[in-house]
Amino acid sequence: MKAIYRGPDGRHWVHDFVHDHFDEGDRVWVFQLSPAVQDAATGRWEPADHADPIEVVDHLHASGYTEVSANPLGEPRVALLHTLLTQLLADYEQHTGHAHPRAADLHTAFEDVAALPEQQRRHGRRAGTQAARAAAPRHRR
């Protein structure tokens, strides 16, 4: 299992959960992240070749890392939104001669929206598991 995170500096990272460890001396978790690159054709995030990993101490979300979709264009509605956003920004640049001043913010917001279908699927599985546990007969001794 792998997850993709956008760091506080806007770069993207792969978290493979394999190299995480608990630092007994400092009593904190240490997470290892590897740089990620996005395939221009498919939009999928993959580990970058021959790139040095980083370590994040404590908690990823508290350290400013946001989980994003590994396959943002895999959901048809999100892919359509991406196409429309790309066309809109290209039209703006063509008419004004420069990029939209909030283009980076729009791309970040798109990435957050693209992660929603995956988050909902995970939440649905957790809710289903919890409901099954609640419905299961309880045994008394």
N, CA, C and O atoms as CSV, one atom per row, in Angstrom:
chain,resi,resn,atom,element,x,y,z
A,1,MET,N,N,0.835,-1.168,0.000
A,1,MET,CA,C,0.000,0.000,0.000
A,1,MET,C,C,0.888,1.243,0.000
A,1,MET,O,O,1.894,1.305,0.708
A,2,LYS,N,N,0.500,2.222,-0.801
A,2,LYS,CA,C,1.238,3.469,-0.878
A,2,LYS,C,C,0.256,4.623,-0.812
A,2,LYS,O,O,-0.896,4.503,-1.228
A,3,ALA,N,N,0.725,5.737,-0.286
A,3,ALA,CA,C,-0.076,6.957,-0.246
A,3,ALA,C,C,0.777,8.090,-0.797
A,3,ALA,O,O,2.001,8.072,-0.674
A,4,ILE,N,N,0.131,9.066,-1.399
A,4,ILE,CA,C,0.817,10.234,-1.946
A,4,ILE,C,C,0.464,11.430,-1.073
A,4,ILE,O,O,-0.699,11.646,-0.733
A,5,TYR,N,N,1.479,12.201,-0.718
A,5,TYR,CA,C,1.288,13.399,0.104
A,5,TYR,C,C,1.856,14.618,-0.599
A,5,TYR,O,O,2.892,14.545,-1.259
A,6,ARG,N,N,1.160,15.745,-0.448
A,6,ARG,CA,C,1.693,17.039,-0.876
A,6,ARG,C,C,2.286,17.689,0.363
A,6,ARG,O,O,1.605,17.868,1.373
A,7,GLY,N,N,3.553,18.036,0.275
A,7,GLY,CA,C,4.229,18.634,1.416
A,7,GLY,C,C,3.899,20.104,1.566
A,7,GLY,O,O,3.287,20.701,0.681
A,8,PRO,N,N,4.303,20.692,2.684
A,8,PRO,CA,C,4.019,22.111,2.927
A,8,PRO,C,C,4.668,23.035,1.889
A,8,PRO,O,O,4.245,24.178,1.719
A,9,ASP,N,N,5.697,22.533,1.198
A,9,ASP,CA,C,6.364,23.331,0.165
A,9,ASP,C,C,5.788,23.080,-1.225
A,9,ASP,O,O,6.275,23.645,-2.205
A,10,GLY,N,N,4.746,22.231,-1.325
A,10,GLY,CA,C,4.100,21.951,-2.605
A,10,GLY,C,C,4.655,20.749,-3.346
A,10,GLY,O,O,4.059,20.306,-4.328
A,11,ARG,N,N,5.791,20.206,-2.896
A,11,ARG,CA,C,6.336,19.010,-3.540
A,11,ARG,C,C,5.538,17.782,-3.109
A,11,ARG,O,O,4.875,17.789,-2.072
A,12,HIS,N,N,5.612,16.730,-3.923
A,12,HIS,CA,C,4.837,15.518,-3.672
A,12,HIS,C,C,5.749,14.364,-3.269
A,12,HIS,O,O,6.887,14.246,-3.723
A,13,TRP,N,N,5.199,13.514,-2.391
A,13,TRP,CA,C,5.981,12.443,-1.785
A,13,TRP,C,C,5.178,11.159,-1.737
A,13,TRP,O,O,3.955,11.182,-1.597
A,14,VAL,N,N,5.881,10.026,-1.853
A,14,VAL,CA,C,5.279,8.696,-1.728
A,14,VAL,C,C,5.584,8.179,-0.326
A,14,VAL,O,O,6.724,8.223,0.137
A,15,HIS,N,N,4.550,7.694,0.332
A,15,HIS,CA,C,4.711,7.062,1.649
A,15,HIS,C,C,4.357,5.594,1.464
A,15,HIS,O,O,3.204,5.259,1.197
A,16,ASP,N,N,5.354,4.714,1.608
A,16,ASP,CA,C,5.098,3.283,1.388
A,16,ASP,C,C,4.878,2.501,2.685
A,16,ASP,O,O,4.643,1.293,2.643
A,17,PHE,N,N,4.953,3.173,3.831
A,17,PHE,CA,C,4.689,2.579,5.143
A,17,PHE,C,C,5.714,1.518,5.552
A,17,PHE,O,O,5.591,0.954,6.640
A,18,VAL,N,N,6.707,1.230,4.733
A,18,VAL,CA,C,7.660,0.167,5.000
A,18,VAL,C,C,8.778,0.611,5.939
A,18,VAL,O,O,9.193,-0.151,6.813
A,19,HIS,N,N,9.261,1.825,5.768
A,19,HIS,CA,C,10.443,2.276,6.494
A,19,HIS,C,C,10.128,3.146,7.701
A,19,HIS,O,O,11.037,3.748,8.273
A,20,ASP,N,N,8.871,3.228,8.101
A,20,ASP,CA,C,8.509,3.996,9.285
A,20,ASP,C,C,9.030,3.288,10.529
A,20,ASP,O,O,9.117,2.060,10.568
A,21,HIS,N,N,9.372,4.066,11.531
A,21,HIS,CA,C,9.836,3.453,12.777
A,21,HIS,C,C,9.575,4.398,13.951
A,21,HIS,O,O,9.381,5.601,13.779
A,22,PHE,N,N,9.578,3.822,15.123
A,22,PHE,CA,C,9.373,4.600,16.341
A,22,PHE,C,C,10.729,4.885,16.968
A,22,PHE,O,O,11.494,3.963,17.253
A,23,ASP,N,N,11.026,6.160,17.182
A,23,ASP,CA,C,12.285,6.568,17.801
A,23,ASP,C,C,12.089,6.520,19.317
A,23,ASP,O,O,11.448,7.394,19.901
A,24,GLU,N,N,12.644,5.499,19.930
A,24,GLU,CA,C,12.477,5.304,21.380
A,24,GLU,C,C,13.077,6.446,22.186
A,24,GLU,O,O,12.517,6.846,23.206
A,25,GLY,N,N,14.220,6.978,21.734
A,25,GLY,CA,C,14.894,8.047,22.462
A,25,GLY,C,C,14.053,9.319,22.544
A,25,GLY,O,O,13.935,9.929,23.607
A,26,ASP,N,N,13.466,9.713,21.401
A,26,ASP,CA,C,12.640,10.927,21.369
A,26,ASP,C,C,11.161,10.641,21.575
A,26,ASP,O,O,10.359,11.563,21.723
A,27,ARG,N,N,10.796,9.349,21.584
A,27,ARG,CA,C,9.408,8.916,21.773
A,27,ARG,C,C,8.470,9.502,20.709
A,27,ARG,O,O,7.384,9.990,21.023
A,28,VAL,N,N,8.913,9.443,19.433
A,28,VAL,CA,C,8.107,9.938,18.309
A,28,VAL,C,C,8.203,8.959,17.142
A,28,VAL,O,O,9.160,8.193,17.027
A,29,TRP,N,N,7.200,9.003,16.291
A,29,TRP,CA,C,7.234,8.226,15.060
A,29,TRP,C,C,8.035,8.995,14.019
A,29,TRP,O,O,7.987,10.224,13.968
A,30,VAL,N,N,8.771,8.263,13.189
A,30,VAL,CA,C,9.531,8.834,12.087
A,30,VAL,C,C,9.030,8.164,10.806
A,30,VAL,O,O,9.069,6.941,10.671
A,31,PHE,N,N,8.559,8.990,9.873
A,31,PHE,CA,C,8.003,8.495,8.619
A,31,PHE,C,C,8.966,8.798,7.476
A,31,PHE,O,O,9.486,9.909,7.371
A,32,GLN,N,N,9.199,7.806,6.622
A,32,GLN,CA,C,10.078,8.016,5.472
A,32,GLN,C,C,9.224,8.241,4.232
A,32,GLN,O,O,8.333,7.452,3.920
A,33,LEU,N,N,9.516,9.336,3.531
A,33,LEU,CA,C,8.819,9.689,2.299
A,33,LEU,C,C,9.832,9.782,1.164
A,33,LEU,O,O,10.943,10.284,1.340
A,34,SER,N,N,9.425,9.285,-0.012
A,34,SER,CA,C,10.267,9.370,-1.208
A,34,SER,C,C,9.644,10.358,-2.184
A,34,SER,O,O,8.419,10.438,-2.277
A,35,PRO,N,N,10.460,11.112,-2.911
A,35,PRO,CA,C,9.909,12.064,-3.882
A,35,PRO,C,C,9.029,11.363,-4.916
A,35,PRO,O,O,9.284,10.221,-5.298
A,36,ALA,N,N,8.000,12.064,-5.357
A,36,ALA,CA,C,7.076,11.529,-6.363
A,36,ALA,C,C,7.088,12.431,-7.594
A,36,ALA,O,O,7.333,13.634,-7.499
A,37,VAL,N,N,6.822,11.833,-8.737
A,37,VAL,CA,C,6.669,12.571,-9.990
A,37,VAL,C,C,5.323,12.194,-10.599
A,37,VAL,O,O,4.836,11.076,-10.430
A,38,GLN,N,N,4.736,13.151,-11.308
A,38,GLN,CA,C,3.430,12.907,-11.918
A,38,GLN,C,C,3.609,12.618,-13.406
A,38,GLN,O,O,4.281,13.367,-14.116
A,39,ASP,N,N,3.010,11.539,-13.865
A,39,ASP,CA,C,3.030,11.187,-15.279
A,39,ASP,C,C,2.149,12.189,-16.022
A,39,ASP,O,O,0.967,12.330,-15.706
A,40,ALA,N,N,2.712,12.877,-16.995
A,40,ALA,CA,C,1.979,13.927,-17.715
A,40,ALA,C,C,0.782,13.376,-18.480
A,40,ALA,O,O,-0.227,14.068,-18.614
A,41,ALA,N,N,0.869,12.155,-18.982
A,41,ALA,CA,C,-0.215,11.589,-19.783
A,41,ALA,C,C,-1.366,11.060,-18.929
A,41,ALA,O,O,-2.532,11.276,-19.259
A,42,THR,N,N,-1.043,10.367,-17.828
A,42,THR,CA,C,-2.090,9.717,-17.034
A,42,THR,C,C,-2.473,10.494,-15.782
A,42,THR,O,O,-3.557,10.292,-15.235
A,43,GLY,N,N,-1.589,11.383,-15.323
A,43,GLY,CA,C,-1.846,12.123,-14.092
A,43,GLY,C,C,-1.490,11.355,-12.830
A,43,GLY,O,O,-1.605,11.891,-11.728
A,44,ARG,N,N,-1.059,10.107,-12.974
A,44,ARG,CA,C,-0.732,9.281,-11.808
A,44,ARG,C,C,0.584,9.703,-11.181
A,44,ARG,O,O,1.522,10.105,-11.870
A,45,TRP,N,N,0.636,9.603,-9.861
A,45,TRP,CA,C,1.857,9.882,-9.112
A,45,TRP,C,C,2.611,8.588,-8.899
A,45,TRP,O,O,2.025,7.567,-8.540
A,46,GLU,N,N,3.928,8.634,-9.124
A,46,GLU,CA,C,4.791,7.468,-8.958
A,46,GLU,C,C,6.064,7.898,-8.235
A,46,GLU,O,O,6.416,9.077,-8.252
A,47,PRO,N,N,6.760,6.948,-7.597
A,47,PRO,CA,C,8.042,7.303,-6.972
A,47,PRO,C,C,9.041,7.786,-8.020
A,47,PRO,O,O,9.108,7.228,-9.115
A,48,ALA,N,N,9.806,8.806,-7.696
A,48,ALA,CA,C,10.843,9.311,-8.597
A,48,ALA,C,C,12.028,8.348,-8.570
A,48,ALA,O,O,12.375,7.809,-7.518
A,49,ASP,N,N,12.636,8.138,-9.713
A,49,ASP,CA,C,13.805,7.259,-9.796
A,49,ASP,C,C,15.023,7.936,-9.177
A,49,ASP,O,O,15.257,9.126,-9.389
A,50,HIS,N,N,15.775,7.188,-8.430
A,50,HIS,CA,C,17.072,7.628,-7.893
A,50,HIS,C,C,16.980,8.933,-7.105
A,50,HIS,O,O,17.856,9.790,-7.222
A,51,ALA,N,N,15.949,9.083,-6.322
A,51,ALA,CA,C,15.795,10.299,-5.517
A,51,ALA,C,C,15.953,9.950,-4.039
A,51,ALA,O,O,15.572,8.864,-3.602
A,52,ASP,N,N,16.507,10.867,-3.291
A,52,ASP,CA,C,16.749,10.635,-1.871
A,52,ASP,C,C,15.475,10.841,-1.054
A,52,ASP,O,O,14.785,11.846,-1.229
A,53,PRO,N,N,15.158,9.901,-0.166
A,53,PRO,CA,C,13.988,10.066,0.694
A,53,PRO,C,C,14.247,11.077,1.801
A,53,PRO,O,O,15.390,11.445,2.071
A,54,ILE,N,N,13.182,11.515,2.428
A,54,ILE,CA,C,13.275,12.392,3.594
A,54,ILE,C,C,12.608,11.695,4.765
A,54,ILE,O,O,11.868,10.728,4.580
A,55,GLU,N,N,12.865,12.178,5.957
A,55,GLU,CA,C,12.189,11.670,7.149
A,55,GLU,C,C,11.383,12.800,7.765
A,55,GLU,O,O,11.861,13.927,7.902
A,56,VAL,N,N,10.155,12.477,8.132
A,56,VAL,CA,C,9.269,13.436,8.785
A,56,VAL,C,C,9.016,12.910,10.190
A,56,VAL,O,O,8.578,11.774,10.372
A,57,VAL,N,N,9.296,13.743,11.170
A,57,VAL,CA,C,9.150,13.351,12.569
A,57,VAL,C,C,7.782,13.770,13.083
A,57,VAL,O,O,7.293,14.856,12.772
A,58,ASP,N,N,7.180,12.905,13.865
A,58,ASP,CA,C,5.909,13.119,14.543
A,58,ASP,C,C,4.755,12.657,13.674
A,58,ASP,O,O,4.650,11.459,13.411
A,59,HIS,N,N,3.895,13.532,13.220
A,59,HIS,CA,C,2.695,13.145,12.487
A,59,HIS,C,C,2.683,13.874,11.153
A,59,HIS,O,O,2.948,15.076,11.103
A,60,LEU,N,N,2.378,13.163,10.071
A,60,LEU,CA,C,2.429,13.771,8.741
A,60,LEU,C,C,1.491,14.968,8.618
A,60,LEU,O,O,1.896,16.029,8.143
A,61,HIS,N,N,0.242,14.800,9.045
A,61,HIS,CA,C,-0.731,15.902,8.903
A,61,HIS,C,C,-0.332,17.093,9.764
A,61,HIS,O,O,-0.451,18.237,9.325
A,62,ALA,N,N,0.134,16.845,10.970
A,62,ALA,CA,C,0.556,17.931,11.855
A,62,ALA,C,C,1.792,18.643,11.303
A,62,ALA,O,O,2.030,19.810,11.613
A,63,SER,N,N,2.570,17.942,10.491
A,63,SER,CA,C,3.769,18.532,9.897
A,63,SER,C,C,3.475,19.237,8.582
A,63,SER,O,O,4.397,19.711,7.918
A,64,GLY,N,N,2.206,19.314,8.195
A,64,GLY,CA,C,1.822,20.045,6.990
A,64,GLY,C,C,1.714,19.221,5.728
A,64,GLY,O,O,1.667,19.780,4.632
A,65,TYR,N,N,1.672,17.895,5.852
A,65,TYR,CA,C,1.548,17.024,4.691
A,65,TYR,C,C,0.083,16.636,4.509
A,65,TYR,O,O,-0.583,16.226,5.460
A,66,THR,N,N,-0.417,16.771,3.263
A,66,THR,CA,C,-1.805,16.485,2.941
A,66,THR,C,C,-1.860,15.319,1.971
A,66,THR,O,O,-1.191,15.334,0.939
A,67,GLU,N,N,-2.650,14.314,2.295
A,67,GLU,CA,C,-2.776,13.178,1.386
A,67,GLU,C,C,-3.571,13.595,0.155
A,67,GLU,O,O,-4.609,14.248,0.262
A,68,VAL,N,N,-3.072,13.209,-1.014
A,68,VAL,CA,C,-3.738,13.496,-2.279
A,68,VAL,C,C,-3.918,12.181,-3.036
A,68,VAL,O,O,-3.355,11.154,-2.656
A,69,SER,N,N,-4.699,12.222,-4.096
A,69,SER,CA,C,-4.973,11.027,-4.874
A,69,SER,C,C,-3.743,10.592,-5.662
A,69,SER,O,O,-3.067,11.413,-6.281
A,70,ALA,N,N,-3.462,9.300,-5.631
A,70,ALA,CA,C,-2.361,8.758,-6.430
A,70,ALA,C,C,-2.739,8.717,-7.911
A,70,ALA,O,O,-1.865,8.690,-8.778
A,71,ASN,N,N,-4.032,8.714,-8.193
A,71,ASN,CA,C,-4.540,8.658,-9.565
A,71,ASN,C,C,-5.662,9.679,-9.702
A,71,ASN,O,O,-6.828,9.301,-9.812
A,72,PRO,N,N,-5.330,10.962,-9.696
A,72,PRO,CA,C,-6.365,11.992,-9.655
A,72,PRO,C,C,-7.305,12.003,-10.854
A,72,PRO,O,O,-8.432,12.486,-10.743
A,73,LEU,N,N,-6.871,11.485,-11.986
A,73,LEU,CA,C,-7.736,11.505,-13.166
A,73,LEU,C,C,-8.467,10.181,-13.369
A,73,LEU,O,O,-9.102,9.975,-14.403
A,74,GLY,N,N,-8.381,9.290,-12.395
A,74,GLY,CA,C,-9.043,7.989,-12.498
A,74,GLY,C,C,-10.559,8.060,-12.361
A,74,GLY,O,O,-11.263,7.190,-12.873
A,75,GLU,N,N,-11.061,9.056,-11.695
A,75,GLU,CA,C,-12.501,9.270,-11.521
A,75,GLU,C,C,-12.967,10.170,-12.669
A,75,GLU,O,O,-12.448,11.277,-12.809
A,76,PRO,N,N,-13.932,9.736,-13.499
A,76,PRO,CA,C,-14.339,10.514,-14.680
A,76,PRO,C,C,-14.774,11.954,-14.389
A,76,PRO,O,O,-14.455,12.858,-15.162
A,77,ARG,N,N,-15.491,12.178,-13.297
A,77,ARG,CA,C,-15.937,13.544,-12.991
A,77,ARG,C,C,-14.750,14.441,-12.654
A,77,ARG,O,O,-14.736,15.618,-13.015
A,78,VAL,N,N,-13.761,13.890,-11.966
A,78,VAL,CA,C,-12.566,14.650,-11.622
A,78,VAL,C,C,-11.754,14.918,-12.887
A,78,VAL,O,O,-11.203,16.007,-13.052
A,79,ALA,N,N,-11.677,13.932,-13.776
A,79,ALA,CA,C,-10.956,14.118,-15.038
A,79,ALA,C,C,-11.602,15.233,-15.866
A,79,ALA,O,O,-10.896,16.036,-16.477
A,80,LEU,N,N,-12.928,15.286,-15.890
A,80,LEU,CA,C,-13.632,16.356,-16.606
A,80,LEU,C,C,-13.317,17.713,-15.971
A,80,LEU,O,O,-13.043,18.682,-16.679
A,81,LEU,N,N,-13.354,17.780,-14.659
A,81,LEU,CA,C,-13.026,19.020,-13.968
A,81,LEU,C,C,-11.599,19.459,-14.304
A,81,LEU,O,O,-11.348,20.646,-14.512
A,82,HIS,N,N,-10.671,18.511,-14.358
A,82,HIS,CA,C,-9.284,18.823,-14.703
A,82,HIS,C,C,-9.195,19.391,-16.120
A,82,HIS,O,O,-8.491,20.373,-16.354
A,83,THR,N,N,-9.902,18.780,-17.055
A,83,THR,CA,C,-9.903,19.257,-18.437
A,83,THR,C,C,-10.440,20.684,-18.511
A,83,THR,O,O,-9.855,21.537,-19.179
A,84,LEU,N,N,-11.554,20.943,-17.825
A,84,LEU,CA,C,-12.146,22.281,-17.831
A,84,LEU,C,C,-11.212,23.310,-17.189
A,84,LEU,O,O,-11.056,24.415,-17.709
A,85,LEU,N,N,-10.600,22.954,-16.075
A,85,LEU,CA,C,-9.680,23.860,-15.400
A,85,LEU,C,C,-8.473,24.165,-16.284
A,85,LEU,O,O,-8.043,25.315,-16.378
A,86,THR,N,N,-7.931,23.144,-16.927
A,86,THR,CA,C,-6.784,23.326,-17.817
A,86,THR,C,C,-7.146,24.249,-18.977
A,86,THR,O,O,-6.372,25.140,-19.329
A,87,GLN,N,N,-8.334,24.036,-19.579
A,87,GLN,CA,C,-8.779,24.882,-20.691
A,87,GLN,C,C,-8.992,26.322,-20.225
A,87,GLN,O,O,-8.605,27.262,-20.919
A,88,LEU,N,N,-9.597,26.496,-19.071
A,88,LEU,CA,C,-9.869,27.824,-18.535
A,88,LEU,C,C,-8.569,28.593,-18.295
A,88,LEU,O,O,-8.459,29.763,-18.663
A,89,LEU,N,N,-7.594,27.939,-17.685
A,89,LEU,CA,C,-6.312,28.604,-17.423
A,89,LEU,C,C,-5.563,28.905,-18.722
A,89,LEU,O,O,-4.913,29.944,-18.836
A,90,ALA,N,N,-5.652,28.008,-19.691
A,90,ALA,CA,C,-5.000,28.243,-20.984
A,90,ALA,C,C,-5.659,29.424,-21.701
A,90,ALA,O,O,-4.966,30.257,-22.284
A,91,ASP,N,N,-6.994,29.501,-21.660
A,91,ASP,CA,C,-7.714,30.625,-22.277
A,91,ASP,C,C,-7.322,31.939,-21.611
A,91,ASP,O,O,-7.105,32.945,-22.287
A,92,TYR,N,N,-7.235,31.926,-20.298
A,92,TYR,CA,C,-6.849,33.138,-19.570
A,92,TYR,C,C,-5.466,33.609,-20.020
A,92,TYR,O,O,-5.249,34.787,-20.304
A,93,GLU,N,N,-4.545,32.655,-20.076
A,93,GLU,CA,C,-3.175,33.005,-20.459
A,93,GLU,C,C,-3.111,33.500,-21.899
A,93,GLU,O,O,-2.352,34.418,-22.208
A,94,GLN,N,N,-3.904,32.896,-22.777
A,94,GLN,CA,C,-3.910,33.307,-24.179
A,94,GLN,C,C,-4.458,34.731,-24.324
A,94,GLN,O,O,-3.936,35.516,-25.116
A,95,HIS,N,N,-5.494,35.063,-23.574
A,95,HIS,CA,C,-6.116,36.381,-23.687
A,95,HIS,C,C,-5.340,37.486,-22.972
A,95,HIS,O,O,-5.378,38.640,-23.397
A,96,THR,N,N,-4.640,37.148,-21.896
A,96,THR,CA,C,-3.952,38.179,-21.122
A,96,THR,C,C,-2.451,38.216,-21.377
A,96,THR,O,O,-1.798,39.223,-21.104
A,97,GLY,N,N,-1.909,37.131,-21.894
A,97,GLY,CA,C,-0.477,37.082,-22.134
A,97,GLY,C,C,0.337,36.629,-20.933
A,97,GLY,O,O,1.565,36.586,-20.995
A,98,HIS,N,N,-0.340,36.289,-19.839
A,98,HIS,CA,C,0.364,35.792,-18.653
A,98,HIS,C,C,-0.539,34.804,-17.911
A,98,HIS,O,O,-1.755,34.770,-18.099
A,99,ALA,N,N,0.097,34.014,-17.075
A,99,ALA,CA,C,-0.643,32.997,-16.316
A,99,ALA,C,C,-1.577,33.666,-15.301
A,99,ALA,O,O,-1.327,34.779,-14.838
A,100,HIS,N,N,-2.631,32.972,-14.981
A,100,HIS,CA,C,-3.564,33.468,-13.964
A,100,HIS,C,C,-2.803,33.634,-12.649
A,100,HIS,O,O,-2.018,32.757,-12.289
A,101,PRO,N,N,-3.014,34.734,-11.920
A,101,PRO,CA,C,-2.243,34.964,-10.689
A,101,PRO,C,C,-2.506,33.935,-9.592
A,101,PRO,O,O,-1.697,33.793,-8.676
A,102,ARG,N,N,-3.621,33.218,-9.673
A,102,ARG,CA,C,-3.921,32.219,-8.641
A,102,ARG,C,C,-3.907,30.800,-9.214
A,102,ARG,O,O,-4.554,29.905,-8.671
A,103,ALA,N,N,-3.176,30.597,-10.301
A,103,ALA,CA,C,-3.122,29.279,-10.946
A,103,ALA,C,C,-2.633,28.205,-9.984
A,103,ALA,O,O,-3.189,27.107,-9.950
A,104,ALA,N,N,-1.608,28.504,-9.208
A,104,ALA,CA,C,-1.087,27.513,-8.256
A,104,ALA,C,C,-2.148,27.168,-7.211
A,104,ALA,O,O,-2.297,26.002,-6.846
A,105,ASP,N,N,-2.883,28.162,-6.730
A,105,ASP,CA,C,-3.958,27.911,-5.758
A,105,ASP,C,C,-5.058,27.048,-6.373
A,105,ASP,O,O,-5.604,26.164,-5.714
A,106,LEU,N,N,-5.379,27.313,-7.644
A,106,LEU,CA,C,-6.402,26.516,-8.323
A,106,LEU,C,C,-5.959,25.065,-8.467
A,106,LEU,O,O,-6.761,24.151,-8.275
A,107,HIS,N,N,-4.687,24.846,-8.804
A,107,HIS,CA,C,-4.174,23.477,-8.926
A,107,HIS,C,C,-4.185,22.764,-7.572
A,107,HIS,O,O,-4.513,21.580,-7.503
A,108,THR,N,N,-3.834,23.463,-6.510
A,108,THR,CA,C,-3.864,22.865,-5.168
A,108,THR,C,C,-5.293,22.510,-4.779
A,108,THR,O,O,-5.537,21.429,-4.244
A,109,ALA,N,N,-6.237,23.406,-5.041
A,109,ALA,CA,C,-7.650,23.135,-4.732
A,109,ALA,C,C,-8.158,21.952,-5.547
A,109,ALA,O,O,-8.902,21.116,-5.035
A,110,PHE,N,N,-7.756,21.879,-6.818
A,110,PHE,CA,C,-8.155,20.740,-7.647
A,110,PHE,C,C,-7.638,19.441,-7.043
A,110,PHE,O,O,-8.369,18.453,-6.963
A,111,GLU,N,N,-6.389,19.445,-6.624
A,111,GLU,CA,C,-5.792,18.246,-6.047
A,111,GLU,C,C,-6.557,17.797,-4.798
A,111,GLU,O,O,-6.760,16.603,-4.580
A,112,ASP,N,N,-6.976,18.765,-3.984
A,112,ASP,CA,C,-7.752,18.437,-2.786
A,112,ASP,C,C,-9.097,17.820,-3.163
A,112,ASP,O,O,-9.544,16.866,-2.526
A,113,VAL,N,N,-9.743,18.360,-4.195
A,113,VAL,CA,C,-11.025,17.810,-4.661
A,113,VAL,C,C,-10.818,16.427,-5.262
A,113,VAL,O,O,-11.635,15.531,-5.049
A,114,ALA,N,N,-9.744,16.244,-6.006
A,114,ALA,CA,C,-9.467,14.947,-6.637
A,114,ALA,C,C,-9.265,13.842,-5.615
A,114,ALA,O,O,-9.492,12.672,-5.924
A,115,ALA,N,N,-8.841,14.189,-4.398
A,115,ALA,CA,C,-8.623,13.183,-3.352
A,115,ALA,C,C,-9.928,12.741,-2.696
A,115,ALA,O,O,-9.954,11.705,-2.033
A,116,LEU,N,N,-11.006,13.495,-2.864
A,116,LEU,CA,C,-12.262,13.178,-2.174
A,116,LEU,C,C,-12.837,11.797,-2.505
A,116,LEU,O,O,-13.242,11.089,-1.583
A,117,PRO,N,N,-12.892,11.375,-3.790
A,117,PRO,CA,C,-13.456,10.035,-4.054
A,117,PRO,C,C,-12.729,8.915,-3.306
A,117,PRO,O,O,-13.373,8.004,-2.786
A,118,GLU,N,N,-11.392,8.973,-3.245
A,118,GLU,CA,C,-10.642,7.954,-2.512
A,118,GLU,C,C,-10.948,8.017,-1.019
A,118,GLU,O,O,-11.123,6.988,-0.367
A,119,GLN,N,N,-11.009,9.225,-0.493
A,119,GLN,CA,C,-11.301,9.392,0.928
A,119,GLN,C,C,-12.690,8.859,1.257
A,119,GLN,O,O,-12.886,8.235,2.300
A,120,GLN,N,N,-13.654,9.102,0.372
A,120,GLN,CA,C,-15.010,8.604,0.601
A,120,GLN,C,C,-15.054,7.082,0.537
A,120,GLN,O,O,-15.756,6.449,1.325
A,121,ARG,N,N,-14.317,6.495,-0.386
A,121,ARG,CA,C,-14.288,5.025,-0.467
A,121,ARG,C,C,-13.704,4.429,0.804
A,121,ARG,O,O,-14.236,3.458,1.343
A,122,ARG,N,N,-12.603,5.014,1.284
A,122,ARG,CA,C,-12.000,4.513,2.523
A,122,ARG,C,C,-12.953,4.685,3.690
A,122,ARG,O,O,-13.103,3.779,4.508
A,123,HIS,N,N,-13.595,5.837,3.774
A,123,HIS,CA,C,-14.533,6.094,4.866
A,123,HIS,C,C,-15.708,5.112,4.791
A,123,HIS,O,O,-16.178,4.620,5.817
A,124,GLY,N,N,-16.175,4.833,3.581
A,124,GLY,CA,C,-17.276,3.885,3.398
A,124,GLY,C,C,-16.906,2.489,3.860
A,124,GLY,O,O,-17.721,1.801,4.474
A,125,ARG,N,N,-15.679,2.060,3.569
A,125,ARG,CA,C,-15.233,0.733,4.014
A,125,ARG,C,C,-15.147,0.685,5.530
A,125,ARG,O,O,-15.557,-0.297,6.149
A,126,ARG,N,N,-14.610,1.752,6.133
A,126,ARG,CA,C,-14.509,1.786,7.601
A,126,ARG,C,C,-15.897,1.773,8.230
A,126,ARG,O,O,-16.137,1.063,9.206
A,127,ALA,N,N,-16.813,2.567,7.661
A,127,ALA,CA,C,-18.166,2.624,8.217
A,127,ALA,C,C,-18.849,1.269,8.076
A,127,ALA,O,O,-19.569,0.836,8.976
A,128,GLY,N,N,-18.624,0.598,6.943
A,128,GLY,CA,C,-19.212,-0.728,6.742
A,128,GLY,C,C,-18.666,-1.742,7.726
A,128,GLY,O,O,-19.415,-2.567,8.249
A,129,THR,N,N,-17.376,-1.691,7.981
A,129,THR,CA,C,-16.747,-2.595,8.947
A,129,THR,C,C,-17.283,-2.338,10.344
A,129,THR,O,O,-17.576,-3.278,11.083
A,130,GLN,N,N,-17.412,-1.070,10.709
A,130,GLN,CA,C,-17.930,-0.727,12.031
A,130,GLN,C,C,-19.387,-1.165,12.179
A,130,GLN,O,O,-19.790,-1.646,13.238
A,131,ALA,N,N,-20.169,-1.000,11.121
A,131,ALA,CA,C,-21.574,-1.421,11.177
A,131,ALA,C,C,-21.670,-2.937,11.318
A,131,ALA,O,O,-22.513,-3.434,12.065
A,132,ALA,N,N,-20.826,-3.670,10.618
A,132,ALA,CA,C,-20.831,-5.133,10.717
A,132,ALA,C,C,-20.460,-5.582,12.124
A,132,ALA,O,O,-21.055,-6.517,12.659
A,133,ARG,N,N,-19.486,-4.919,12.717
A,133,ARG,CA,C,-19.104,-5.258,14.090
A,133,ARG,C,C,-20.246,-4.990,15.054
A,133,ARG,O,O,-20.512,-5.787,15.953
A,134,ALA,N,N,-20.914,-3.869,14.863
A,134,ALA,CA,C,-22.016,-3.506,15.759
A,134,ALA,C,C,-23.185,-4.482,15.622
A,134,ALA,O,O,-23.895,-4.742,16.593
A,135,ALA,N,N,-23.382,-5.018,14.422
A,135,ALA,CA,C,-24.502,-5.929,14.185
A,135,ALA,C,C,-24.168,-7.362,14.575
A,135,ALA,O,O,-25.075,-8.185,14.708
A,136,ALA,N,N,-22.913,-7.676,14.758
A,136,ALA,CA,C,-22.499,-9.032,15.084
A,136,ALA,C,C,-23.006,-9.417,16.460
A,136,ALA,O,O,-23.011,-8.595,17.377
A,137,PRO,N,N,-23.433,-10.667,16.610
A,137,PRO,CA,C,-23.891,-11.104,17.946
A,137,PRO,C,C,-22.760,-11.070,18.957
A,137,PRO,O,O,-21.611,-11.383,18.644
A,138,ARG,N,N,-23.103,-10.689,20.150
A,138,ARG,CA,C,-22.113,-10.627,21.220
A,138,ARG,C,C,-22.258,-11.873,22.079
A,138,ARG,O,O,-23.363,-12.308,22.401
A,139,HIS,N,N,-21.131,-12.422,22.433
A,139,HIS,CA,C,-21.143,-13.643,23.270
A,139,HIS,C,C,-20.861,-13.279,24.709
A,139,HIS,O,O,-19.978,-12.478,25.017
A,140,ARG,N,N,-21.631,-13.888,25.571
A,140,ARG,CA,C,-21.401,-13.700,27.004
A,140,ARG,C,C,-20.789,-14.946,27.585
A,140,ARG,O,O,-21.020,-16.058,27.111
A,141,ARG,N,N,-20.018,-14.743,28.605
A,141,ARG,CA,C,-19.438,-15.901,29.298
A,141,ARG,C,C,-20.157,-16.152,30.584
A,141,ARG,O,O,-19.815,-17.085,31.310
